[in-house]
Amino acid sequence: MSNSGAMSAHWKGTDAERIALLACLERNCECADGQGQTCSAHKILIAPNAQKMLDALLFYRRFREYLERKEDIANRIPLESTAPSSRRGKR
Ligand SMILES: [Zn+2]
């Protein structure tokens, strides 16, 4: 890779997160369609704002995992203990 003054993006996540990103790119890559053009998935990596986009991808990936953990914890709580006591007013 040349160092021509162009900014390059760096993945700030873990190795596992990098592998997941590469797998996602591979699943969505359309570069091999014979057109010789870079697909949208790979354009993310070479866009002028690539660092911002990679950082955002990492942020939202981790945020999703956080929400899934919270949801998993919430799903372990029996419904009876979280349901509002509106049953009394049921007609
Ligand atoms: Zn591609």
PDB file of the backbone (N, CA, C, O) and the ligand in Angstrom, with CONECT records:
HET     ZN  A 101       1
ATOM      1  N   MET A   1       0.852  -1.191   0.000  1.00  0.00           N
ATOM      2  CA  MET A   1       0.000   0.000   0.000  1.00  0.00           C
ATOM      3  C   MET A   1       0.887   1.239   0.000  1.00  0.00           C
ATOM      4  O   MET A   1       1.833   1.329   0.782  1.00  0.00           O
ATOM      5  N   SER A   2       0.591   2.168  -0.853  1.00  0.00           N
ATOM      6  CA  SER A   2       1.392   3.382  -0.913  1.00  0.00           C
ATOM      7  C   SER A   2       0.937   4.375   0.140  1.00  0.00           C
ATOM      8  O   SER A   2      -0.203   4.340   0.602  1.00  0.00           O
ATOM      9  N   ASN A   3       1.840   5.250   0.503  1.00  0.00           N
ATOM     10  CA  ASN A   3       1.505   6.279   1.465  1.00  0.00           C
ATOM     11  C   ASN A   3       1.500   7.613   0.735  1.00  0.00           C
ATOM     12  O   ASN A   3       2.398   8.437   0.910  1.00  0.00           O
ATOM     13  N   SER A   4       0.481   7.812  -0.080  1.00  0.00           N
ATOM     14  CA  SER A   4       0.415   8.988  -0.939  1.00  0.00           C
ATOM     15  C   SER A   4      -0.298  10.155  -0.274  1.00  0.00           C
ATOM     16  O   SER A   4      -0.728  11.095  -0.944  1.00  0.00           O
ATOM     17  N   GLY A   5      -0.418  10.091   1.027  1.00  0.00           N
ATOM     18  CA  GLY A   5      -1.074  11.167   1.730  1.00  0.00           C
ATOM     19  C   GLY A   5      -2.561  10.946   1.914  1.00  0.00           C
ATOM     20  O   GLY A   5      -3.214  11.697   2.639  1.00  0.00           O
ATOM     21  N   ALA A   6      -3.102   9.930   1.273  1.00  0.00           N
ATOM     22  CA  ALA A   6      -4.521   9.632   1.442  1.00  0.00           C
ATOM     23  C   ALA A   6      -4.746   9.038   2.821  1.00  0.00           C
ATOM     24  O   ALA A   6      -3.939   8.259   3.329  1.00  0.00           O
ATOM     25  N   MET A   7      -5.849   9.424   3.400  1.00  0.00           N
ATOM     26  CA  MET A   7      -6.164   8.882   4.717  1.00  0.00           C
ATOM     27  C   MET A   7      -6.624   7.447   4.553  1.00  0.00           C
ATOM     28  O   MET A   7      -7.310   7.113   3.587  1.00  0.00           O
ATOM     29  N   SER A   8      -6.250   6.609   5.488  1.00  0.00           N
ATOM     30  CA  SER A   8      -6.739   5.248   5.468  1.00  0.00           C
ATOM     31  C   SER A   8      -7.497   4.990   6.762  1.00  0.00           C
ATOM     32  O   SER A   8      -7.165   5.517   7.824  1.00  0.00           O
ATOM     33  N   ALA A   9      -8.513   4.170   6.636  1.00  0.00           N
ATOM     34  CA  ALA A   9      -9.349   3.871   7.790  1.00  0.00           C
ATOM     35  C   ALA A   9      -8.762   2.699   8.562  1.00  0.00           C
ATOM     36  O   ALA A   9      -8.159   1.791   7.990  1.00  0.00           O
ATOM     37  N   HIS A  10      -8.952   2.743   9.856  1.00  0.00           N
ATOM     38  CA  HIS A  10      -8.461   1.667  10.717  1.00  0.00           C
ATOM     39  C   HIS A  10      -9.642   1.066  11.472  1.00  0.00           C
ATOM     40  O   HIS A  10     -10.501   1.778  11.991  1.00  0.00           O
ATOM     41  N   TRP A  11      -9.659  -0.246  11.518  1.00  0.00           N
ATOM     42  CA  TRP A  11     -10.701  -0.934  12.275  1.00  0.00           C
ATOM     43  C   TRP A  11     -10.322  -0.880  13.742  1.00  0.00           C
ATOM     44  O   TRP A  11      -9.236  -1.316  14.124  1.00  0.00           O
ATOM     45  N   LYS A  12     -11.209  -0.348  14.560  1.00  0.00           N
ATOM     46  CA  LYS A  12     -10.919  -0.158  15.976  1.00  0.00           C
ATOM     47  C   LYS A  12     -11.546  -1.238  16.846  1.00  0.00           C
ATOM     48  O   LYS A  12     -11.447  -1.201  18.073  1.00  0.00           O
ATOM     49  N   GLY A  13     -12.192  -2.200  16.196  1.00  0.00           N
ATOM     50  CA  GLY A  13     -12.844  -3.264  16.945  1.00  0.00           C
ATOM     51  C   GLY A  13     -11.909  -4.429  17.215  1.00  0.00           C
ATOM     52  O   GLY A  13     -10.713  -4.365  16.934  1.00  0.00           O
ATOM     53  N   THR A  14     -12.466  -5.474  17.756  1.00  0.00           N
ATOM     54  CA  THR A  14     -11.709  -6.680  18.075  1.00  0.00           C
ATOM     55  C   THR A  14     -11.484  -7.503  16.803  1.00  0.00           C
ATOM     56  O   THR A  14     -12.053  -7.210  15.751  1.00  0.00           O
ATOM     57  N   ASP A  15     -10.649  -8.529  16.918  1.00  0.00           N
ATOM     58  CA  ASP A  15     -10.429  -9.433  15.785  1.00  0.00           C
ATOM     59  C   ASP A  15     -11.733 -10.125  15.387  1.00  0.00           C
ATOM     60  O   ASP A  15     -12.020 -10.285  14.201  1.00  0.00           O
ATOM     61  N   ALA A  16     -12.518 -10.532  16.383  1.00  0.00           N
ATOM     62  CA  ALA A  16     -13.794 -11.210  16.095  1.00  0.00           C
ATOM     63  C   ALA A  16     -14.746 -10.273  15.355  1.00  0.00           C
ATOM     64  O   ALA A  16     -15.451 -10.692  14.437  1.00  0.00           O
ATOM     65  N   GLU A  17     -14.760  -9.007  15.759  1.00  0.00           N
ATOM     66  CA  GLU A  17     -15.626  -8.033  15.085  1.00  0.00           C
ATOM     67  C   GLU A  17     -15.133  -7.769  13.664  1.00  0.00           C
ATOM     68  O   GLU A  17     -15.940  -7.567  12.757  1.00  0.00           O
ATOM     69  N   ARG A  18     -13.826  -7.770  13.468  1.00  0.00           N
ATOM     70  CA  ARG A  18     -13.251  -7.595  12.118  1.00  0.00           C
ATOM     71  C   ARG A  18     -13.634  -8.772  11.223  1.00  0.00           C
ATOM     72  O   ARG A  18     -13.998  -8.589  10.062  1.00  0.00           O
ATOM     73  N   ILE A  19     -13.550  -9.965  11.771  1.00  0.00           N
ATOM     74  CA  ILE A  19     -13.915 -11.157  11.002  1.00  0.00           C
ATOM     75  C   ILE A  19     -15.391 -11.099  10.620  1.00  0.00           C
ATOM     76  O   ILE A  19     -15.763 -11.466   9.505  1.00  0.00           O
ATOM     77  N   ALA A  20     -16.228 -10.639  11.544  1.00  0.00           N
ATOM     78  CA  ALA A  20     -17.669 -10.510  11.256  1.00  0.00           C
ATOM     79  C   ALA A  20     -17.902  -9.470  10.161  1.00  0.00           C
ATOM     80  O   ALA A  20     -18.747  -9.663   9.286  1.00  0.00           O
ATOM     81  N   LEU A  21     -17.154  -8.373  10.213  1.00  0.00           N
ATOM     82  CA  LEU A  21     -17.281  -7.339   9.178  1.00  0.00           C
ATOM     83  C   LEU A  21     -16.880  -7.900   7.813  1.00  0.00           C
ATOM     84  O   LEU A  21     -17.565  -7.675   6.815  1.00  0.00           O
ATOM     85  N   LEU A  22     -15.770  -8.628   7.780  1.00  0.00           N
ATOM     86  CA  LEU A  22     -15.307  -9.196   6.506  1.00  0.00           C
ATOM     87  C   LEU A  22     -16.305 -10.214   5.961  1.00  0.00           C
ATOM     88  O   LEU A  22     -16.530 -10.287   4.753  1.00  0.00           O
ATOM     89  N   ALA A  23     -16.904 -11.001   6.861  1.00  0.00           N
ATOM     90  CA  ALA A  23     -17.911 -11.979   6.428  1.00  0.00           C
ATOM     91  C   ALA A  23     -19.129 -11.262   5.857  1.00  0.00           C
ATOM     92  O   ALA A  23     -19.708 -11.697   4.862  1.00  0.00           O
ATOM     93  N   CYS A  24     -19.508 -10.165   6.494  1.00  0.00           N
ATOM     94  CA  CYS A  24     -20.650  -9.365   6.014  1.00  0.00           C
ATOM     95  C   CYS A  24     -20.342  -8.774   4.636  1.00  0.00           C
ATOM     96  O   CYS A  24     -21.188  -8.783   3.741  1.00  0.00           O
ATOM     97  N   LEU A  25     -19.120  -8.262   4.482  1.00  0.00           N
ATOM     98  CA  LEU A  25     -18.724  -7.715   3.178  1.00  0.00           C
ATOM     99  C   LEU A  25     -18.769  -8.800   2.108  1.00  0.00           C
ATOM    100  O   LEU A  25     -19.227  -8.572   0.989  1.00  0.00           O
ATOM    101  N   GLU A  26     -18.290  -9.973   2.470  1.00  0.00           N
ATOM    102  CA  GLU A  26     -18.277 -11.079   1.505  1.00  0.00           C
ATOM    103  C   GLU A  26     -19.696 -11.471   1.095  1.00  0.00           C
ATOM    104  O   GLU A  26     -19.961 -11.749  -0.075  1.00  0.00           O
ATOM    105  N   ARG A  27     -20.601 -11.491   2.070  1.00  0.00           N
ATOM    106  CA  ARG A  27     -22.004 -11.847   1.779  1.00  0.00           C
ATOM    107  C   ARG A  27     -22.668 -10.820   0.866  1.00  0.00           C
ATOM    108  O   ARG A  27     -23.522 -11.163   0.048  1.00  0.00           O
ATOM    109  N   ASN A  28     -22.268  -9.557   1.012  1.00  0.00           N
ATOM    110  CA  ASN A  28     -22.941  -8.484   0.270  1.00  0.00           C
ATOM    111  C   ASN A  28     -22.151  -7.976  -0.926  1.00  0.00           C
ATOM    112  O   ASN A  28     -22.608  -7.071  -1.624  1.00  0.00           O
ATOM    113  N   CYS A  29     -20.986  -8.533  -1.174  1.00  0.00           N
ATOM    114  CA  CYS A  29     -20.127  -8.078  -2.261  1.00  0.00           C
ATOM    115  C   CYS A  29     -20.728  -8.441  -3.623  1.00  0.00           C
ATOM    116  O   CYS A  29     -21.182  -9.561  -3.858  1.00  0.00           O
ATOM    117  N   GLU A  30     -20.707  -7.448  -4.497  1.00  0.00           N
ATOM    118  CA  GLU A  30     -21.174  -7.656  -5.869  1.00  0.00           C
ATOM    119  C   GLU A  30     -20.080  -7.269  -6.854  1.00  0.00           C
ATOM    120  O   GLU A  30     -20.355  -7.019  -8.027  1.00  0.00           O
ATOM    121  N   CYS A  31     -18.826  -7.220  -6.371  1.00  0.00           N
ATOM    122  CA  CYS A  31     -17.688  -6.849  -7.225  1.00  0.00           C
ATOM    123  C   CYS A  31     -17.476  -7.873  -8.343  1.00  0.00           C
ATOM    124  O   CYS A  31     -17.041  -7.513  -9.437  1.00  0.00           O
ATOM    125  N   ALA A  32     -17.773  -9.114  -8.078  1.00  0.00           N
ATOM    126  CA  ALA A  32     -17.477 -10.195  -9.010  1.00  0.00           C
ATOM    127  C   ALA A  32     -18.553 -10.380 -10.067  1.00  0.00           C
ATOM    128  O   ALA A  32     -18.705 -11.464 -10.630  1.00  0.00           O
ATOM    129  N   ASP A  33     -19.293  -9.319 -10.331  1.00  0.00           N
ATOM    130  CA  ASP A  33     -20.363  -9.448 -11.319  1.00  0.00           C
ATOM    131  C   ASP A  33     -19.870  -9.205 -12.741  1.00  0.00           C
ATOM    132  O   ASP A  33     -20.670  -9.147 -13.675  1.00  0.00           O
ATOM    133  N   GLY A  34     -18.559  -9.064 -12.908  1.00  0.00           N
ATOM    134  CA  GLY A  34     -17.981  -8.908 -14.235  1.00  0.00           C
ATOM    135  C   GLY A  34     -17.965  -7.485 -14.747  1.00  0.00           C
ATOM    136  O   GLY A  34     -17.495  -7.239 -15.858  1.00  0.00           O
ATOM    137  N   GLN A  35     -18.456  -6.558 -13.981  1.00  0.00           N
ATOM    138  CA  GLN A  35     -18.505  -5.156 -14.416  1.00  0.00           C
ATOM    139  C   GLN A  35     -17.196  -4.422 -14.135  1.00  0.00           C
ATOM    140  O   GLN A  35     -16.949  -3.353 -14.693  1.00  0.00           O
ATOM    141  N   GLY A  36     -16.371  -4.985 -13.284  1.00  0.00           N
ATOM    142  CA  GLY A  36     -15.102  -4.343 -12.955  1.00  0.00           C
ATOM    143  C   GLY A  36     -15.260  -3.123 -12.071  1.00  0.00           C
ATOM    144  O   GLY A  36     -14.341  -2.313 -11.949  1.00  0.00           O
ATOM    145  N   GLN A  37     -16.411  -2.992 -11.460  1.00  0.00           N
ATOM    146  CA  GLN A  37     -16.660  -1.845 -10.581  1.00  0.00           C
ATOM    147  C   GLN A  37     -16.670  -2.305  -9.127  1.00  0.00           C
ATOM    148  O   GLN A  37     -16.995  -3.450  -8.814  1.00  0.00           O
ATOM    149  N   THR A  38     -16.306  -1.377  -8.254  1.00  0.00           N
ATOM    150  CA  THR A  38     -16.342  -1.665  -6.832  1.00  0.00           C
ATOM    151  C   THR A  38     -17.790  -1.616  -6.355  1.00  0.00           C
ATOM    152  O   THR A  38     -18.507  -0.653  -6.628  1.00  0.00           O
ATOM    153  N   CYS A  39     -18.210  -2.645  -5.650  1.00  0.00           N
ATOM    154  CA  CYS A  39     -19.598  -2.705  -5.187  1.00  0.00           C
ATOM    155  C   CYS A  39     -19.816  -1.741  -4.019  1.00  0.00           C
ATOM    156  O   CYS A  39     -18.866  -1.214  -3.440  1.00  0.00           O
ATOM    157  N   SER A  40     -21.069  -1.530  -3.694  1.00  0.00           N
ATOM    158  CA  SER A  40     -21.424  -0.601  -2.613  1.00  0.00           C
ATOM    159  C   SER A  40     -20.821  -1.029  -1.284  1.00  0.00           C
ATOM    160  O   SER A  40     -20.363  -0.195  -0.503  1.00  0.00           O
ATOM    161  N   ALA A  41     -20.823  -2.330  -1.033  1.00  0.00           N
ATOM    162  CA  ALA A  41     -20.282  -2.818   0.243  1.00  0.00           C
ATOM    163  C   ALA A  41     -18.803  -2.455   0.377  1.00  0.00           C
ATOM    164  O   ALA A  41     -18.365  -2.009   1.438  1.00  0.00           O
ATOM    165  N   HIS A  42     -18.045  -2.642  -0.682  1.00  0.00           N
ATOM    166  CA  HIS A  42     -16.622  -2.336  -0.624  1.00  0.00           C
ATOM    167  C   HIS A  42     -16.325  -0.842  -0.742  1.00  0.00           C
ATOM    168  O   HIS A  42     -15.270  -0.385  -0.303  1.00  0.00           O
ATOM    169  N   LYS A  43     -17.236  -0.088  -1.326  1.00  0.00           N
ATOM    170  CA  LYS A  43     -17.039   1.365  -1.410  1.00  0.00           C
ATOM    171  C   LYS A  43     -16.984   1.992  -0.024  1.00  0.00           C
ATOM    172  O   LYS A  43     -16.357   3.032   0.178  1.00  0.00           O
ATOM    173  N   ILE A  44     -17.655   1.341   0.934  1.00  0.00           N
ATOM    174  CA  ILE A  44     -17.619   1.848   2.307  1.00  0.00           C
ATOM    175  C   ILE A  44     -16.180   1.936   2.800  1.00  0.00           C
ATOM    176  O   ILE A  44     -15.820   2.867   3.521  1.00  0.00           O
ATOM    177  N   LEU A  45     -15.367   0.976   2.414  1.00  0.00           N
ATOM    178  CA  LEU A  45     -13.992   0.909   2.918  1.00  0.00           C
ATOM    179  C   LEU A  45     -13.070   1.935   2.268  1.00  0.00           C
ATOM    180  O   LEU A  45     -12.019   2.259   2.820  1.00  0.00           O
ATOM    181  N   ILE A  46     -13.452   2.448   1.104  1.00  0.00           N
ATOM    182  CA  ILE A  46     -12.557   3.378   0.402  1.00  0.00           C
ATOM    183  C   ILE A  46     -13.146   4.783   0.290  1.00  0.00           C
ATOM    184  O   ILE A  46     -12.546   5.667  -0.322  1.00  0.00           O
ATOM    185  N   ALA A  47     -14.308   4.979   0.876  1.00  0.00           N
ATOM    186  CA  ALA A  47     -14.948   6.302   0.828  1.00  0.00           C
ATOM    187  C   ALA A  47     -14.113   7.304   1.625  1.00  0.00           C
ATOM    188  O   ALA A  47     -13.396   6.927   2.551  1.00  0.00           O
ATOM    189  N   PRO A  48     -14.211   8.583   1.257  1.00  0.00           N
ATOM    190  CA  PRO A  48     -13.459   9.610   1.994  1.00  0.00           C
ATOM    191  C   PRO A  48     -13.777   9.619   3.491  1.00  0.00           C
ATOM    192  O   PRO A  48     -12.927   9.960   4.313  1.00  0.00           O
ATOM    193  N   ASN A  49     -15.001   9.245   3.830  1.00  0.00           N
ATOM    194  CA  ASN A  49     -15.389   9.219   5.246  1.00  0.00           C
ATOM    195  C   ASN A  49     -15.408   7.797   5.799  1.00  0.00           C
ATOM    196  O   ASN A  49     -16.203   7.476   6.682  1.00  0.00           O
ATOM    197  N   ALA A  50     -14.525   6.947   5.270  1.00  0.00           N
ATOM    198  CA  ALA A  50     -14.505   5.538   5.668  1.00  0.00           C
ATOM    199  C   ALA A  50     -14.306   5.359   7.174  1.00  0.00           C
ATOM    200  O   ALA A  50     -14.930   4.490   7.783  1.00  0.00           O
ATOM    201  N   GLN A  51     -13.448   6.172   7.769  1.00  0.00           N
ATOM    202  CA  GLN A  51     -13.200   6.012   9.203  1.00  0.00           C
ATOM    203  C   GLN A  51     -14.473   6.257  10.015  1.00  0.00           C
ATOM    204  O   GLN A  51     -14.780   5.529  10.959  1.00  0.00           O
ATOM    205  N   LYS A  52     -15.199   7.298   9.623  1.00  0.00           N
ATOM    206  CA  LYS A  52     -16.463   7.607  10.311  1.00  0.00           C
ATOM    207  C   LYS A  52     -17.451   6.458  10.159  1.00  0.00           C
ATOM    208  O   LYS A  52     -18.136   6.079  11.109  1.00  0.00           O
ATOM    209  N   MET A  53     -17.513   5.906   8.941  1.00  0.00           N
ATOM    210  CA  MET A  53     -18.466   4.833   8.677  1.00  0.00           C
ATOM    211  C   MET A  53     -18.092   3.563   9.446  1.00  0.00           C
ATOM    212  O   MET A  53     -18.963   2.890   9.999  1.00  0.00           O
ATOM    213  N   LEU A  54     -16.813   3.243   9.480  1.00  0.00           N
ATOM    214  CA  LEU A  54     -16.382   2.058  10.231  1.00  0.00           C
ATOM    215  C   LEU A  54     -16.644   2.239  11.720  1.00  0.00           C
ATOM    216  O   LEU A  54     -17.092   1.316  12.400  1.00  0.00           O
ATOM    217  N   ASP A  55     -16.361   3.437  12.218  1.00  0.00           N
ATOM    218  CA  ASP A  55     -16.620   3.714  13.638  1.00  0.00           C
ATOM    219  C   ASP A  55     -18.109   3.593  13.944  1.00  0.00           C
ATOM    220  O   ASP A  55     -18.495   3.065  14.987  1.00  0.00           O
ATOM    221  N   ALA A  56     -18.945   4.087  13.024  1.00  0.00           N
ATOM    222  CA  ALA A  56     -20.390   4.008  13.221  1.00  0.00           C
ATOM    223  C   ALA A  56     -20.860   2.548  13.169  1.00  0.00           C
ATOM    224  O   ALA A  56     -21.701   2.136  13.968  1.00  0.00           O
ATOM    225  N   LEU A  57     -20.318   1.774  12.235  1.00  0.00           N
ATOM    226  CA  LEU A  57     -20.680   0.354  12.154  1.00  0.00           C
ATOM    227  C   LEU A  57     -20.348  -0.362  13.463  1.00  0.00           C
ATOM    228  O   LEU A  57     -21.140  -1.154  13.972  1.00  0.00           O
ATOM    229  N   LEU A  58     -19.174  -0.069  13.988  1.00  0.00           N
ATOM    230  CA  LEU A  58     -18.746  -0.701  15.234  1.00  0.00           C
ATOM    231  C   LEU A  58     -19.631  -0.268  16.394  1.00  0.00           C
ATOM    232  O   LEU A  58     -20.029  -1.084  17.225  1.00  0.00           O
ATOM    233  N   PHE A  59     -19.934   1.027  16.443  1.00  0.00           N
ATOM    234  CA  PHE A  59     -20.787   1.539  17.518  1.00  0.00           C
ATOM    235  C   PHE A  59     -22.148   0.846  17.503  1.00  0.00           C
ATOM    236  O   PHE A  59     -22.615   0.361  18.534  1.00  0.00           O
ATOM    237  N   TYR A  60     -22.783   0.802  16.329  1.00  0.00           N
ATOM    238  CA  TYR A  60     -24.130   0.239  16.265  1.00  0.00           C
ATOM    239  C   TYR A  60     -24.117  -1.276  16.453  1.00  0.00           C
ATOM    240  O   TYR A  60     -25.081  -1.841  16.970  1.00  0.00           O
ATOM    241  N   ARG A  61     -23.047  -1.932  16.043  1.00  0.00           N
ATOM    242  CA  ARG A  61     -22.937  -3.366  16.291  1.00  0.00           C
ATOM    243  C   ARG A  61     -22.902  -3.632  17.798  1.00  0.00           C
ATOM    244  O   ARG A  61     -23.596  -4.511  18.309  1.00  0.00           O
ATOM    245  N   ARG A  62     -22.079  -2.854  18.487  1.00  0.00           N
ATOM    246  CA  ARG A  62     -21.968  -3.038  19.941  1.00  0.00           C
ATOM    247  C   ARG A  62     -23.249  -2.612  20.653  1.00  0.00           C
ATOM    248  O   ARG A  62     -23.642  -3.224  21.646  1.00  0.00           O
ATOM    249  N   PHE A  63     -23.895  -1.573  20.152  1.00  0.00           N
ATOM    250  CA  PHE A  63     -25.149  -1.121  20.747  1.00  0.00           C
ATOM    251  C   PHE A  63     -26.226  -2.195  20.581  1.00  0.00           C
ATOM    252  O   PHE A  63     -27.003  -2.445  21.503  1.00  0.00           O
ATOM    253  N   ARG A  64     -26.272  -2.826  19.407  1.00  0.00           N
ATOM    254  CA  ARG A  64     -27.230  -3.912  19.171  1.00  0.00           C
ATOM    255  C   ARG A  64     -26.978  -5.060  20.138  1.00  0.00           C
ATOM    256  O   ARG A  64     -27.914  -5.616  20.712  1.00  0.00           O
ATOM    257  N   GLU A  65     -25.706  -5.411  20.316  1.00  0.00           N
ATOM    258  CA  GLU A  65     -25.370  -6.490  21.251  1.00  0.00           C
ATOM    259  C   GLU A  65     -25.796  -6.128  22.674  1.00  0.00           C
ATOM    260  O   GLU A  65     -26.281  -6.976  23.423  1.00  0.00           O
ATOM    261  N   TYR A  66     -25.606  -4.861  23.032  1.00  0.00           N
ATOM    262  CA  TYR A  66     -26.017  -4.391  24.355  1.00  0.00           C
ATOM    263  C   TYR A  66     -27.528  -4.553  24.529  1.00  0.00           C
ATOM    264  O   TYR A  66     -27.992  -5.063  25.549  1.00  0.00           O
ATOM    265  N   LEU A  67     -28.293  -4.111  23.520  1.00  0.00           N
ATOM    266  CA  LEU A  67     -29.749  -4.216  23.584  1.00  0.00           C
ATOM    267  C   LEU A  67     -30.192  -5.673  23.637  1.00  0.00           C
ATOM    268  O   LEU A  67     -31.132  -6.014  24.355  1.00  0.00           O
ATOM    269  N   GLU A  68     -29.513  -6.537  22.874  1.00  0.00           N
ATOM    270  CA  GLU A  68     -29.874  -7.957  22.886  1.00  0.00           C
ATOM    271  C   GLU A  68     -29.618  -8.566  24.260  1.00  0.00           C
ATOM    272  O   GLU A  68     -30.398  -9.391  24.736  1.00  0.00           O
ATOM    273  N   ARG A  69     -28.520  -8.155  24.895  1.00  0.00           N
ATOM    274  CA  ARG A  69     -28.248  -8.655  26.258  1.00  0.00           C
ATOM    275  C   ARG A  69     -29.326  -8.181  27.217  1.00  0.00           C
ATOM    276  O   ARG A  69     -29.801  -8.952  28.051  1.00  0.00           O
ATOM    277  N   LYS A  70     -29.713  -6.918  27.105  1.00  0.00           N
ATOM    278  CA  LYS A  70     -30.765  -6.371  27.972  1.00  0.00           C
ATOM    279  C   LYS A  70     -32.079  -7.107  27.738  1.00  0.00           C
ATOM    280  O   LYS A  70     -32.795  -7.437  28.683  1.00  0.00           O
ATOM    281  N   GLU A  71     -32.393  -7.364  26.442  1.00  0.00           N
ATOM    282  CA  GLU A  71     -33.627  -8.066  26.112  1.00  0.00           C
ATOM    283  C   GLU A  71     -33.592  -9.482  26.661  1.00  0.00           C
ATOM    284  O   GLU A  71     -34.601  -9.983  27.158  1.00  0.00           O
ATOM    285  N   ASP A  72     -32.442 -10.126  26.574  1.00  0.00           N
ATOM    286  CA  ASP A  72     -32.303 -11.481  27.086  1.00  0.00           C
ATOM    287  C   ASP A  72     -32.545 -11.503  28.584  1.00  0.00           C
ATOM    288  O   ASP A  72     -33.214 -12.401  29.095  1.00  0.00           O
ATOM    289  N   ILE A  73     -32.006 -10.524  29.287  1.00  0.00           N
ATOM    290  CA  ILE A  73     -32.213 -10.432  30.733  1.00  0.00           C
ATOM    291  C   ILE A  73     -33.691 -10.198  31.018  1.00  0.00           C
ATOM    292  O   ILE A  73     -34.257 -10.811  31.923  1.00  0.00           O
ATOM    293  N   ALA A  74     -34.317  -9.310  30.244  1.00  0.00           N
ATOM    294  CA  ALA A  74     -35.733  -9.001  30.448  1.00  0.00           C
ATOM    295  C   ALA A  74     -36.602 -10.221  30.179  1.00  0.00           C
ATOM    296  O   ALA A  74     -37.619 -10.423  30.843  1.00  0.00           O
ATOM    297  N   ASN A  75     -36.197 -11.045  29.193  1.00  0.00           N
ATOM    298  CA  ASN A  75     -36.984 -12.230  28.863  1.00  0.00           C
ATOM    299  C   ASN A  75     -36.906 -13.296  29.938  1.00  0.00           C
ATOM    300  O   ASN A  75     -37.762 -14.178  29.998  1.00  0.00           O
ATOM    301  N   ARG A  76     -35.904 -13.229  30.779  1.00  0.00           N
ATOM    302  CA  ARG A  76     -35.769 -14.209  31.864  1.00  0.00           C
ATOM    303  C   ARG A  76     -36.648 -13.870  33.062  1.00  0.00           C
ATOM    304  O   ARG A  76     -36.854 -14.705  33.943  1.00  0.00           O
ATOM    305  N   ILE A  77     -37.166 -12.645  33.093  1.00  0.00           N
ATOM    306  CA  ILE A  77     -38.033 -12.243  34.196  1.00  0.00           C
ATOM    307  C   ILE A  77     -39.442 -12.720  33.875  1.00  0.00           C
ATOM    308  O   ILE A  77     -39.956 -12.414  32.799  1.00  0.00           O
ATOM    309  N   PRO A  78     -40.080 -13.458  34.774  1.00  0.00           N
ATOM    310  CA  PRO A  78     -41.445 -13.935  34.503  1.00  0.00           C
ATOM    311  C   PRO A  78     -42.392 -12.773  34.226  1.00  0.00           C
ATOM    312  O   PRO A  78     -42.298 -11.721  34.859  1.00  0.00           O
ATOM    313  N   LEU A  79     -43.307 -12.971  33.275  1.00  0.00           N
ATOM    314  CA  LEU A  79     -44.226 -11.908  32.872  1.00  0.00           C
ATOM    315  C   LEU A  79     -45.101 -11.430  34.021  1.00  0.00           C
ATOM    316  O   LEU A  79     -45.426 -10.246  34.102  1.00  0.00           O
ATOM    317  N   GLU A  80     -45.482 -12.338  34.906  1.00  0.00           N
ATOM    318  CA  GLU A  80     -46.368 -11.960  36.008  1.00  0.00           C
ATOM    319  C   GLU A  80     -45.752 -10.859  36.868  1.00  0.00           C
ATOM    320  O   GLU A  80     -46.460 -10.023  37.428  1.00  0.00           O
ATOM    321  N   SER A  81     -44.419 -10.873  36.965  1.00  0.00           N
ATOM    322  CA  SER A  81     -43.776  -9.896  37.842  1.00  0.00           C
ATOM    323  C   SER A  81     -43.590  -8.546  37.162  1.00  0.00           C
ATOM    324  O   SER A  81     -43.289  -7.558  37.831  1.00  0.00           O
ATOM    325  N   THR A  82     -43.768  -8.483  35.823  1.00  0.00           N
ATOM    326  CA  THR A  82     -43.576  -7.213  35.125  1.00  0.00           C
ATOM    327  C   THR A  82     -44.884  -6.638  34.589  1.00  0.00           C
ATOM    328  O   THR A  82     -44.940  -5.462  34.228  1.00  0.00           O
ATOM    329  N   ALA A  83     -45.940  -7.459  34.534  1.00  0.00           N
ATOM    330  CA  ALA A  83     -47.207  -6.992  33.973  1.00  0.00           C
ATOM    331  C   ALA A  83     -47.844  -5.962  34.891  1.00  0.00           C
ATOM    332  O   ALA A  83     -47.815  -6.105  36.114  1.00  0.00           O
ATOM    333  N   PRO A  84     -48.422  -4.919  34.293  1.00  0.00           N
ATOM    334  CA  PRO A  84     -49.111  -3.930  35.125  1.00  0.00           C
ATOM    335  C   PRO A  84     -50.321  -4.582  35.784  1.00  0.00           C
ATOM    336  O   PRO A  84     -50.859  -5.563  35.270  1.00  0.00           O
ATOM    337  N   SER A  85     -50.737  -4.049  36.896  1.00  0.00           N
ATOM    338  CA  SER A  85     -51.842  -4.671  37.651  1.00  0.00           C
ATOM    339  C   SER A  85     -53.189  -4.207  37.129  1.00  0.00           C
ATOM    340  O   SER A  85     -54.092  -3.916  37.913  1.00  0.00           O
ATOM    341  N   SER A  86     -53.334  -4.135  35.793  1.00  0.00           N
ATOM    342  CA  SER A  86     -54.588  -3.681  35.176  1.00  0.00           C
ATOM    343  C   SER A  86     -55.599  -4.804  35.078  1.00  0.00           C
ATOM    344  O   SER A  86     -56.740  -4.571  34.679  1.00  0.00           O
ATOM    345  N   ARG A  87     -55.206  -6.020  35.433  1.00  0.00           N
ATOM    346  CA  ARG A  87     -56.139  -7.147  35.318  1.00  0.00           C
ATOM    347  C   ARG A  87     -57.368  -6.943  36.202  1.00  0.00           C
ATOM    348  O   ARG A  87     -58.462  -7.413  35.889  1.00  0.00           O
ATOM    349  N   ARG A  88     -57.168  -6.244  37.292  1.00  0.00           N
ATOM    350  CA  ARG A  88     -58.279  -6.019  38.221  1.00  0.00           C
ATOM    351  C   ARG A  88     -59.427  -5.262  37.543  1.00  0.00           C
ATOM    352  O   ARG A  88     -60.597  -5.486  37.854  1.00  0.00           O
ATOM    353  N   GLY A  89     -59.079  -4.364  36.616  1.00  0.00           N
ATOM    354  CA  GLY A  89     -60.090  -3.549  35.962  1.00  0.00           C
ATOM    355  C   GLY A  89     -60.662  -4.199  34.710  1.00  0.00           C
ATOM    356  O   GLY A  89     -61.438  -3.569  33.992  1.00  0.00           O
ATOM    357  N   LYS A  90     -60.295  -5.447  34.437  1.00  0.00           N
ATOM    358  CA  LYS A  90     -60.757  -6.149  33.233  1.00  0.00           C
ATOM    359  C   LYS A  90     -62.258  -6.379  33.278  1.00  0.00           C
ATOM    360  O   LYS A  90     -62.784  -6.819  34.300  1.00  0.00           O
ATOM    361  N   ARG A  91     -62.960  -6.089  32.178  1.00  0.00           N
ATOM    362  CA  ARG A  91     -64.417  -6.233  32.144  1.00  0.00           C
ATOM    363  C   ARG A  91     -64.841  -7.537  31.582  1.00  0.00           C
ATOM    364  O   ARG A  91     -66.038  -7.809  31.487  1.00  0.00           O
TER     365      ARG A  91
HETATM  366 ZN    ZN A 101     -17.339  -5.937  -3.378  1.00  0.00          ZN2+
END
